[in-house]
Amino acid sequence: MTIYFYGADEVPYGCCSNFSDHGFDLDGLWWPTSEHYFQAQKFKGTRHVDLIRHARTPLRAAELGRDPSKPLRRDWERVKDDVMRRAVAAKFRAHADIRDILLSTGDEEIVEDTTTDHYWGRGRTGNGKNMLGRILVRTRNQLRAELAETSDGDGRRPRR
């Protein structure tokens, strides 16, 4: 069974959305959502970063990050997947409740169910790259491996 998500308010998988209200510390700063972090990184090293970080909503952060009058960092196309990976990993490491939801997806494929984004989601044709879904699966696998390392097989942390 494939797991589809889109809206941040969807139960239980809305937490997979970059608009979900799950803030985290990354690069020495507090980010209200992974959308805030992702959009701000397009302008790393400029004052536009703080403007996006302080945006009232993730939608506003997205609007500011897509402002065509602001030049993107030169390496954006090369680094954007890694930026997304870092944001998603930080978010799920910071919140046990949503980490449990992500881990509960087992080995299922996870798909951002959007017709408007062929790169991050499934796109209009359904054959999009679904990079956000793929990053969520990778994050799930990393979290599972980290949990296996810290437990002694029965889910409890080992005694030292």
C-alpha positions as semicolon CSV with decimal commas, in nm:
position;residue;x (nm);y (nm);z (nm)
1;M;0,000;0,000;0,000
2;T;0,141;0,338;-0,099
3;I;0,108;0,619;0,155
4;Y;-0,006;0,949;0,009
5;F;0,010;1,283;0,189
6;Y;-0,030;1,647;0,102
7;G;-0,196;1,877;0,355
8;A;-0,025;1,943;0,688
9;D;-0,359;1,893;0,866
10;E;-0,421;1,541;0,728
11;V;-0,427;1,264;0,989
12;P;-0,200;1,081;1,037
13;Y;0,048;1,165;0,759
14;G;0,018;1,543;0,745
15;C;0,340;1,551;0,946
16;C;0,518;1,452;0,624
17;S;0,428;1,791;0,475
18;N;0,690;2,064;0,491
19;F;0,409;2,290;0,613
20;S;0,352;2,081;0,928
21;D;0,396;2,274;1,251
22;H;0,706;2,092;1,375
23;G;0,996;2,327;1,435
24;F;1,358;2,230;1,493
25;D;1,708;2,362;1,550
26;L;1,942;2,341;1,253
27;D;2,259;2,535;1,170
28;G;2,236;2,706;1,510
29;L;1,891;2,857;1,445
30;W;1,529;2,770;1,523
31;W;1,313;2,699;1,218
32;P;0,933;2,696;1,260
33;T;0,885;2,442;0,976
34;S;1,094;2,253;0,725
35;E;0,942;2,482;0,458
36;H;1,093;2,785;0,633
37;Y;1,434;2,617;0,637
38;F;1,420;2,496;0,279
39;Q;1,309;2,828;0,132
40;A;1,561;3,028;0,336
41;Q;1,853;2,816;0,217
42;K;1,795;2,944;-0,136
43;F;1,945;3,272;-0,012
44;K;2,212;3,149;0,231
45;G;2,442;3,429;0,339
46;T;2,192;3,708;0,270
47;R;1,949;3,901;0,491
48;H;1,663;3,731;0,306
49;V;1,728;3,420;0,521
50;D;1,603;3,587;0,840
51;L;1,307;3,740;0,659
52;I;1,196;3,391;0,553
53;R;1,280;3,233;0,890
54;H;1,056;3,486;1,064
55;A;0,767;3,451;0,816
56;R;0,440;3,407;1,004
57;T;0,334;3,093;0,814
58;P;0,499;2,827;0,597
59;L;0,292;2,954;0,303
60;R;0,441;3,300;0,349
61;A;0,790;3,147;0,374
62;A;0,723;2,964;0,046
63;E;0,604;3,286;-0,121
64;L;0,915;3,472;-0,006
65;G;1,137;3,186;-0,120
66;R;0,982;3,190;-0,465
67;D;1,018;3,566;-0,512
68;P;1,160;3,600;-0,866
69;S;1,318;3,937;-0,782
70;K;1,561;3,770;-0,539
71;P;1,853;3,586;-0,699
72;L;1,900;3,224;-0,589
73;R;2,237;3,105;-0,467
74;R;2,443;2,983;-0,762
75;D;2,468;2,623;-0,646
76;W;2,096;2,584;-0,561
77;E;2,013;2,317;-0,817
78;R;2,309;2,112;-0,698
79;V;2,237;2,142;-0,322
80;K;1,857;2,157;-0,298
81;D;1,807;1,783;-0,243
82;D;2,063;1,780;0,039
83;V;1,900;2,089;0,194
84;M;1,567;1,906;0,194
85;R;1,725;1,591;0,340
86;R;1,878;1,791;0,626
87;A;1,550;1,969;0,704
88;V;1,338;1,652;0,698
89;A;1,588;1,459;0,912
90;A;1,611;1,742;1,169
91;K;1,233;1,767;1,192
92;F;1,175;1,396;1,252
93;R;1,468;1,367;1,495
94;A;1,328;1,658;1,700
95;H;0,976;1,515;1,748
96;A;0,920;1,163;1,882
97;D;0,547;1,168;1,797
98;I;0,596;1,223;1,426
99;R;0,907;1,003;1,419
100;D;0,681;0,721;1,540
101;I;0,430;0,800;1,263
102;L;0,704;0,791;0,999
103;L;0,844;0,465;1,136
104;S;0,492;0,316;1,142
105;T;0,484;0,336;0,761
106;G;0,693;0,018;0,751
107;D;0,844;-0,034;0,409
108;E;0,567;0,141;0,216
109;E;0,637;0,392;-0,056
110;I;0,557;0,750;0,053
111;V;0,425;0,993;-0,208
112;E;0,356;1,366;-0,194
113;D;0,016;1,370;-0,360
114;T;0,039;1,697;-0,550
115;T;-0,046;1,756;-0,913
116;T;0,139;2,089;-0,920
117;D;0,493;1,971;-0,839
118;H;0,656;1,718;-1,070
119;Y;0,990;1,734;-0,887
120;W;0,905;1,710;-0,515
121;G;0,571;1,531;-0,564
122;R;0,398;1,298;-0,807
123;G;0,299;1,577;-1,044
124;R;0,006;1,615;-1,279
125;T;0,073;1,289;-1,464
126;G;0,142;1,086;-1,149
127;N;0,491;1,007;-1,279
128;G;0,678;1,286;-1,100
129;K;1,013;1,235;-0,930
130;N;0,850;1,245;-0,583
131;M;1,179;1,358;-0,431
132;L;1,015;1,455;-0,100
133;G;0,860;1,110;-0,069
134;R;1,194;0,950;-0,150
135;I;1,368;1,166;0,111
136;L;1,105;1,065;0,368
137;V;1,171;0,696;0,292
138;R;1,545;0,752;0,324
139;T;1,494;0,939;0,652
140;R;1,273;0,656;0,780
141;N;1,546;0,404;0,698
142;Q;1,811;0,615;0,872
143;L;1,596;0,659;1,182
144;R;1,527;0,286;1,192
145;A;1,900;0,212;1,168
146;E;1,977;0,464;1,445
147;L;1,715;0,304;1,670
148;A;1,861;-0,041;1,604
149;E;2,205;0,086;1,705
150;T;2,080;0,230;2,035
151;S;1,870;-0,067;2,140
152;D;1,961;-0,418;2,239
153;G;1,702;-0,585;2,021
154;D;1,396;-0,545;2,242
155;G;1,352;-0,173;2,182
156;R;1,515;-0,070;2,509
157;R;1,839;0,119;2,536
158;P;2,131;-0,097;2,647
159;R;2,272;-0,062;2,996
160;R;2,616;0,094;3,015
